[in-house]
Amino acid sequence: MKRLASTRRFVLLSAMAAVLLAGHARADDNDQEIARRALLEGRIKSLSEITKAVEPKLPGKILSVEIDVEDNGQIVYEFDVIDPAGRLYEVEVDAATGKILKIEDDD
């Protein structure tokens, strides 16, 4: 009987975790779909175009890039950058214009 209760608890917790993770994945998937559609419609620039334009202005080497849809609908590329001294920065770039919106010290 104890084993059955333990198994039920495990199944319930696993199901709850799956629901929470699925909700998070859906939000990310939704951003990706919105960005994909905007790229196909020509409303934003490709990552390669943006990277060519902003790389000379960045304070270091690009480590990673994400695309994000802000609450106001603006689509931004978020670059994680490391400078020669090892400091981390987050750089937000408007996906439509290529304009650097913010360089934030991530340390």
N, C-alpha and C positions, 0 to 999 in steps of 0.2 A: 504493500500500500504506500509506503514511504517512497519507493522508487517511482511509482506511478505519479505521485504528486510532484516529485522532482522533475520528471520528464515533462509533465504538463507545464510546469513553471518555465522550463527551458524553451519549450515550443512557443509559449506566449511571449517570452522576452525576445526570442528570435524573430517572431512575426512583427513585434513592435519595432525592432531595429530595422527590419526590412522596409517597413512603411516609412520610417523616418528617412532612411537612406534614399528610398525611391523618390520621396518628395524633394530632397536636395538635388538629386540627379536630374529630376524633371526641370527644376529651376535653371540649372546649368544648361541642359539641353535646349530649353526655351531661348536662352540668350544666344546659344550657338545657332539656332534656327533663324532667329531674328537677324543676326549678323550675316548669315549665309544669304538670306533673302536680300538684305540691303546691298551686299556685294554684287549679287547677280543683277540687281536693279540699277547699279552704278551710283548708289547713294553714299557708299564708303569706298575707300581705297584698299587695295590688297595689302597684306602684311609686308610683302616684298617692296612695294612702292613706299610704304610708310617707313620701313627700316632704312632704305636708301636715303630718304629725306632727313631722318632725324639722327641716324647713327653718328654723323660728325658732331652733332650738338650734345650728345650724351656724355656724362661725366666718367664713362668707363666702358667695360665690356658687357654685352647683353648676356644674361644668364637664362632668362626665360621670358615668355610673353603669354599673356592671356587676353582674351577679348571679353568685354563686359558691357552690358546694357544698363546704363544708369537709370535711376527712378524717373528722371525727366525724359527718358527715351534716347538720350545721346549715347552713341556707341563709342567706346574708347578702347584703345590698346593699352594694356598695363605692362610695362617693361620692368623686370627686375634687373638692375645693373650693379656691377661691382667696380669700384675705381681701383687704380693702381695701389692705393694704400690699404685696400681690403674693406672699405666702407660700402655698405649696401644702400641702394637708392631704389625707390619706386618712382617710375616716370609714367605719367598718364598723357596719352596723345589722342587728340580728336581723330577718330577714324575717317571722318569725312574730309577734313582739311589738312591733316598732318601736323597741325599746330600742337606744340607741347603745352599742355594745360597746367601741369604741376610736376615739380621734381621734389620729392620728399625723402629726407634722410630716413632710412628704414632701420637704423641701429637703435 
